[in-house]
Amino acid sequence: MTDIQWVYGIKPELMTLQWRQRIIDLFLSETQEIYQDSSIINLSIPEWDGNLMLIDRDLYPEVESLKGILWCKPFMKDSLRVVAFVLDKQFQSKGYGGKVWEFMTRSLKSQGLNYVQLEVKCSNTDAQNFYRKRGMEIIRRIDMYYKTEHGYMMRGNL
């Protein structure tokens, strides 16, 4: 049996190129979005309860041990913005996303934040349903937010 756990992440700019490339590859395989290394480095994700990585501890410290990330940033006075949330296909719909979402929202709410905001592809109905189950709603459509399609802005309470 594998040992899969969410752990605290480090700032993207402190990761090795190989770890950042693994994140870029995850996004490409799971969302078909292409990200540049410079984009990952410049996200300014703090080391906090909104910087989490899904790790297969049996494979760690190999880069292949990374199975998902959840990156959030403080946003405005009392909100956070999810800037990256991706899971390797084999770990989707198995409770890993819900578990980390619950941890993140509970923890950051206790730190005084009240709202969460994110963007999601219009075609990604699975992700939209995931967020709706957690109290988020579509606020508006953002034309061509992604390279190949429109996005939705979603917002909800923590």
Backbone torsions as a table, in degrees:
resi	resn	phi	psi	omega
1	MET	NA	137.6	-178.4
2	THR	-84.3	155.9	-178.6
3	ASP	-109.0	91.0	-177.5
4	ILE	-102.7	124.5	-177.5
5	GLN	-144.0	147.6	169.0
6	TRP	-81.3	132.2	178.6
7	VAL	-131.8	161.1	175.7
8	TYR	-66.4	138.2	179.0
9	GLY	-95.7	169.6	173.7
10	ILE	-103.1	168.0	178.1
11	LYS	-61.2	136.6	-178.9
12	PRO	-54.0	-36.9	-177.8
13	GLU	-69.3	-14.2	177.6
14	LEU	-95.3	-7.6	178.4
15	MET	-74.6	155.3	173.0
16	THR	-71.7	160.9	177.5
17	LEU	-57.2	-36.7	-178.8
18	GLN	-64.6	-39.8	178.5
19	TRP	-69.1	-41.1	177.0
20	ARG	-64.3	-37.8	178.3
21	GLN	-65.0	-36.0	176.4
22	ARG	-61.5	-40.5	177.9
23	ILE	-65.2	-44.1	177.5
24	ILE	-59.6	-43.1	179.3
25	ASP	-65.1	-38.8	177.2
26	LEU	-60.5	-45.8	179.3
27	PHE	-63.7	-40.8	179.8
28	LEU	-64.2	-45.7	-177.0
29	SER	-71.9	-33.4	-174.5
30	GLU	-96.8	-25.6	-177.3
31	THR	-123.5	-8.8	-175.7
32	GLN	63.6	15.6	175.9
33	GLU	-92.2	138.9	179.9
34	ILE	-103.2	121.0	177.6
35	TYR	-115.3	144.7	176.5
36	GLN	-91.2	152.9	177.7
37	ASP	-57.2	-39.8	-179.6
38	SER	-61.9	-33.0	177.4
39	SER	-65.9	-41.4	179.5
40	ILE	-64.7	-46.4	-178.5
41	ILE	-60.0	-38.4	-173.1
42	ASN	-89.1	10.5	179.9
43	LEU	-69.5	-23.3	-179.8
44	SER	57.1	49.9	177.3
45	ILE	-82.2	122.3	179.5
46	PRO	-75.4	165.0	171.9
47	GLU	-86.7	99.9	-176.5
48	TRP	-158.4	-171.7	-176.6
49	ASP	-73.2	4.6	174.4
50	GLY	-111.9	20.5	177.5
51	ASN	-130.7	92.6	-172.8
52	LEU	-130.5	145.8	-178.8
53	MET	-128.4	136.1	175.4
54	LEU	-89.5	117.4	-172.8
55	ILE	-121.0	135.5	167.8
56	ASP	-86.9	103.3	-173.6
57	ARG	-66.9	-19.5	176.4
58	ASP	-70.8	-24.2	-178.9
59	LEU	-100.5	-17.8	-176.6
60	TYR	-62.4	137.9	15.2
61	PRO	-97.2	17.6	177.6
62	GLU	-64.6	146.2	-178.5
63	VAL	-62.5	-26.5	178.7
64	GLU	-66.5	-11.6	177.4
65	SER	-70.2	-19.4	-179.3
66	LEU	-76.3	117.6	-177.2
67	LYS	-114.1	-6.1	177.8
68	GLY	178.5	163.8	175.3
69	ILE	-142.0	152.2	167.8
70	LEU	-133.1	113.1	-180.0
71	TRP	-119.0	125.6	177.7
72	CYS	-127.9	154.6	176.4
73	LYS	-128.4	147.4	169.7
74	PRO	-58.7	144.1	-174.2
75	PHE	-144.8	123.4	-175.7
76	MET	56.0	-158.3	-172.5
77	LYS	-76.8	-44.3	-170.8
78	ASP	-130.4	29.9	-175.7
79	SER	-131.2	167.7	170.0
80	LEU	-132.2	156.2	178.7
81	ARG	-121.4	126.4	173.8
82	VAL	-79.3	117.5	-179.1
83	VAL	-102.8	-16.7	178.2
84	ALA	-158.8	127.9	175.8
85	PHE	-149.4	110.3	-177.6
86	VAL	-147.6	140.9	175.9
87	LEU	-126.9	139.8	171.9
88	ASP	-54.4	139.8	-175.1
89	LYS	-48.8	-41.1	-176.7
90	GLN	-68.7	-11.4	179.7
91	PHE	-110.0	3.4	177.0
92	GLN	-79.7	149.5	177.9
93	SER	61.1	31.3	177.7
94	LYS	-124.5	10.6	177.2
95	GLY	94.9	-9.1	-178.6
96	TYR	-66.6	-41.7	179.3
97	GLY	-65.9	-45.2	179.0
98	GLY	-63.0	-39.2	-179.4
99	LYS	-64.2	-46.5	-178.7
100	VAL	-70.9	-34.4	178.2
101	TRP	-63.2	-43.8	179.1
102	GLU	-63.3	-44.3	178.1
103	PHE	-60.2	-50.0	-176.9
104	MET	-60.8	-48.3	-176.4
105	THR	-66.7	-42.8	179.9
106	ARG	-63.0	-45.9	-177.4
107	SER	-66.0	-47.0	-175.9
108	LEU	-74.9	-27.6	173.6
109	LYS	-64.9	-39.7	179.2
110	SER	-67.1	-16.4	177.5
111	GLN	-93.7	8.5	174.1
112	GLY	99.2	2.9	176.9
113	LEU	-87.6	148.1	-174.8
114	ASN	-120.9	-23.6	-172.5
115	TYR	-130.9	155.3	175.1
116	VAL	-129.5	141.2	179.7
117	GLN	-136.0	148.9	177.9
118	LEU	-160.0	171.8	174.8
119	GLU	-120.5	145.6	-178.6
120	VAL	-144.5	146.6	178.1
121	LYS	-62.2	142.1	177.0
122	CYS	-58.7	-33.3	-178.2
123	SER	-80.3	-11.3	-175.3
124	ASN	-88.6	72.5	-176.6
125	THR	-69.0	-29.2	177.2
126	ASP	-61.7	-46.5	178.8
127	ALA	-65.2	-42.5	178.7
128	GLN	-58.9	-42.3	178.5
129	ASN	-65.4	-39.6	176.1
130	PHE	-56.4	-48.6	-177.7
131	TYR	-69.9	-38.5	177.8
132	ARG	-60.1	-41.5	177.9
133	LYS	-61.2	-18.9	-179.8
134	ARG	-105.4	19.9	171.5
135	GLY	87.8	8.4	-179.6
136	MET	-90.9	155.7	176.8
137	GLU	-137.8	155.6	177.4
138	ILE	-72.6	127.3	179.2
139	ILE	-92.8	-43.5	179.6
140	ARG	-167.0	162.5	173.8
141	ARG	-89.2	142.5	177.5
142	ILE	-116.5	109.0	-176.7
143	ASP	-60.6	128.0	176.8
144	MET	48.3	41.1	176.5
145	TYR	-62.9	-37.7	176.9
146	TYR	-97.8	162.7	-175.8
147	LYS	-58.4	-35.1	-173.1
148	THR	-113.4	-3.6	-177.5
149	GLU	-165.5	174.2	178.7
150	HIS	-75.5	162.2	176.1
151	GLY	-127.7	167.0	172.3
152	TYR	-114.8	141.0	168.1
153	MET	-91.6	129.0	177.8
154	MET	-119.2	147.3	-178.2
155	ARG	-145.5	148.2	177.9
156	GLY	-164.9	174.6	176.4
157	ASN	-81.0	150.1	172.6
158	LEU	-75.2	NA	NA
